[in-house]
Amino acid sequence: MKKTAFAALLSFTAVSALAQMSPVGLWKTIDDDTKKEKSLVRITDSNGVFSGRIEKLLDPATKPDEVCEKCTDDRKDKPVLGMTIMRGVKQNADDPAVYDAGHILDPNNGKTYRVRIKPVDGGQKLEMRGYIGPFYRTQVWWRVE
């Protein structure tokens, strides 16, 4: 009986840990230049395809009705608040700790980058890396929920 209860506890703990290693949730973005909080982005999963939408703007310098003037796709002149900035991300088949294959938009400059994300520190942080060609930029996002 004790062995069964212990095994059940271990399996529950393992499932809980795996859930936290998913990028799904609410994340606080930090500007890599100023180190100030910028926004809250909610990452969701739809049949194995992950996307991220700006849920709240935290930087007081950003106007609440700001639009993406520099965007060149369907998001041009659309409100930044509520905008889907990450699209088409999938779990990497070779390394299940990594999520990639999609793109992320920087609404400040309108550029779209190939994206690679990886939950770290038990899923409490997210390494967000955007690529253009061989060049990349990495930010660390913090889990809010």
QUILIN-V678686 format. One record per residue. N is the residue number from 0. RES is the residue in three letters. PSI is psi in radians with two decimals (none if undefined). NEAR is the number of other C-alpha atoms within 10 Angstrom. D_LAST is the distance of its C-alpha to the last C-alpha in Angstrom with 1 decimal. Layout:
N | RES | PSI | NEAR | D_LAST
N | RES | PSI | NEAR | D_LAST
//
This chain:
0 | MET | -0.78 | 6 | 35.1
1 | LYS | -0.68 | 7 | 33.4
2 | LYS | -0.68 | 8 | 32.9
3 | THR | -0.77 | 9 | 31.4
4 | ALA | -0.71 | 10 | 28.9
5 | PHE | -0.75 | 11 | 28.0
6 | ALA | -0.72 | 12 | 27.7
7 | ALA | -0.73 | 12 | 25.4
8 | LEU | -0.76 | 11 | 23.1
9 | LEU | -0.74 | 12 | 23.2
10 | SER | -0.65 | 12 | 22.3
11 | PHE | -0.75 | 12 | 19.3
12 | THR | -0.73 | 12 | 18.1
13 | ALA | -0.77 | 11 | 18.8
14 | VAL | -0.74 | 11 | 17.0
15 | SER | -0.73 | 11 | 13.8
16 | ALA | -0.72 | 13 | 14.2
17 | LEU | -0.68 | 13 | 15.0
18 | ALA | -0.66 | 13 | 11.9
19 | GLN | -0.38 | 18 | 9.7
20 | MET | -0.03 | 21 | 12.4
21 | SER | 2.60 | 23 | 11.8
22 | PRO | -0.07 | 29 | 10.7
23 | VAL | 2.28 | 19 | 9.1
24 | GLY | -2.95 | 15 | 5.7
25 | LEU | 2.26 | 20 | 5.2
26 | TRP | 2.41 | 24 | 7.3
27 | LYS | 2.16 | 22 | 9.6
28 | THR | 2.52 | 23 | 13.1
29 | ILE | 2.26 | 19 | 15.9
30 | ASP | 2.21 | 14 | 19.6
31 | ASP | -0.30 | 13 | 21.5
32 | ASP | -0.93 | 7 | 24.7
33 | THR | -0.30 | 8 | 23.8
34 | LYS | 0.30 | 10 | 20.7
35 | LYS | 2.68 | 12 | 19.3
36 | GLU | 2.33 | 16 | 15.9
37 | LYS | -0.85 | 19 | 16.6
38 | SER | 2.99 | 20 | 13.9
39 | LEU | 2.23 | 23 | 10.5
40 | VAL | 2.24 | 27 | 10.7
41 | ARG | 2.13 | 23 | 9.3
42 | ILE | 2.26 | 21 | 10.7
43 | THR | 2.82 | 18 | 12.3
44 | ASP | 2.20 | 16 | 14.9
45 | SER | 1.73 | 8 | 18.3
46 | ASN | 0.74 | 7 | 20.8
47 | GLY | 0.04 | 11 | 19.8
48 | VAL | 2.16 | 16 | 19.6
49 | PHE | 2.48 | 20 | 16.4
50 | SER | 2.78 | 23 | 16.1
51 | GLY | 2.33 | 25 | 14.1
52 | ARG | 2.41 | 19 | 14.6
53 | ILE | 2.05 | 21 | 14.5
54 | GLU | -0.51 | 18 | 12.8
55 | LYS | 2.46 | 16 | 13.8
56 | LEU | 2.24 | 21 | 16.4
57 | LEU | -0.41 | 16 | 16.1
58 | ASP | 2.04 | 14 | 19.5
59 | PRO | -0.32 | 9 | 22.1
60 | ALA | -0.27 | 8 | 24.7
61 | THR | 2.20 | 12 | 23.3
62 | LYS | 2.43 | 11 | 24.9
63 | PRO | -0.43 | 14 | 22.8
64 | ASP | 0.33 | 9 | 25.3
65 | GLU | 2.44 | 14 | 25.5
66 | VAL | 2.81 | 18 | 26.6
67 | CYS | 1.48 | 19 | 26.8
68 | GLU | -0.54 | 16 | 30.5
69 | LYS | -0.07 | 15 | 30.6
70 | CYS | 2.59 | 19 | 29.0
71 | THR | 0.02 | 12 | 31.7
72 | ASP | -2.68 | 10 | 30.2
73 | ASP | -0.15 | 7 | 29.3
74 | ARG | -0.04 | 19 | 26.7
75 | LYS | 2.28 | 15 | 29.6
76 | ASP | 0.33 | 14 | 29.8
77 | LYS | 2.69 | 15 | 26.7
78 | PRO | 2.40 | 15 | 24.1
79 | VAL | -0.73 | 25 | 21.5
80 | LEU | 2.12 | 20 | 19.0
81 | GLY | -0.07 | 15 | 17.9
82 | MET | 2.42 | 18 | 19.5
83 | THR | 1.97 | 18 | 18.6
84 | ILE | -0.29 | 19 | 18.9
85 | MET | 2.25 | 24 | 18.2
86 | ARG | 2.58 | 20 | 20.4
87 | GLY | 0.36 | 18 | 21.9
88 | VAL | 2.39 | 23 | 19.9
89 | LYS | 2.74 | 20 | 20.7
90 | GLN | 2.33 | 20 | 20.3
91 | ASN | 2.25 | 13 | 23.3
92 | ALA | -0.58 | 10 | 26.0
93 | ASP | -0.52 | 7 | 27.4
94 | ASP | 1.63 | 8 | 24.3
95 | PRO | -0.17 | 12 | 21.4
96 | ALA | -0.13 | 16 | 19.1
97 | VAL | 2.51 | 19 | 19.7
98 | TYR | 2.24 | 23 | 18.9
99 | ASP | -2.75 | 21 | 21.6
100 | ALA | -0.10 | 15 | 24.4
101 | GLY | -2.83 | 19 | 22.8
102 | HIS | 2.71 | 18 | 22.9
103 | ILE | 2.50 | 23 | 20.9
104 | LEU | 2.39 | 20 | 22.4
105 | ASP | 1.82 | 15 | 22.7
106 | PRO | -0.33 | 20 | 23.4
107 | ASN | -0.63 | 12 | 25.2
108 | ASN | -0.06 | 11 | 27.9
109 | GLY | 0.08 | 16 | 27.7
110 | LYS | 2.52 | 14 | 27.8
111 | THR | 2.33 | 19 | 26.2
112 | TYR | 2.58 | 20 | 25.4
113 | ARG | 2.56 | 19 | 25.2
114 | VAL | 2.56 | 24 | 21.7
115 | ARG | 2.16 | 22 | 20.7
116 | ILE | 2.60 | 24 | 17.1
117 | LYS | 2.04 | 20 | 16.4
118 | PRO | 2.37 | 23 | 13.4
119 | VAL | 3.04 | 17 | 14.8
120 | ASP | 0.87 | 9 | 14.5
121 | GLY | 0.40 | 13 | 13.2
122 | GLY | 0.12 | 18 | 10.5
123 | GLN | -0.30 | 17 | 9.1
124 | LYS | 2.75 | 19 | 11.1
125 | LEU | 2.08 | 23 | 12.4
126 | GLU | 2.01 | 17 | 16.2
127 | MET | 1.97 | 18 | 17.0
128 | ARG | 2.19 | 18 | 20.8
129 | GLY | 2.37 | 23 | 22.9
130 | TYR | 2.44 | 16 | 26.6
131 | ILE | 1.94 | 12 | 29.8
132 | GLY | -2.35 | 8 | 32.6
133 | PRO | -0.09 | 5 | 32.7
134 | PHE | 2.52 | 8 | 30.8
135 | TYR | 2.86 | 12 | 27.1
136 | ARG | 2.37 | 12 | 24.5
137 | THR | 2.35 | 14 | 21.4
138 | GLN | 2.75 | 17 | 18.3
139 | VAL | 2.17 | 20 | 15.4
140 | TRP | 2.62 | 23 | 12.0
141 | TRP | 2.32 | 19 | 9.3
142 | ARG | 2.30 | 21 | 5.7
143 | VAL | -0.73 | 13 | 3.8
144 | GLU | none | 11 | 0.0
//
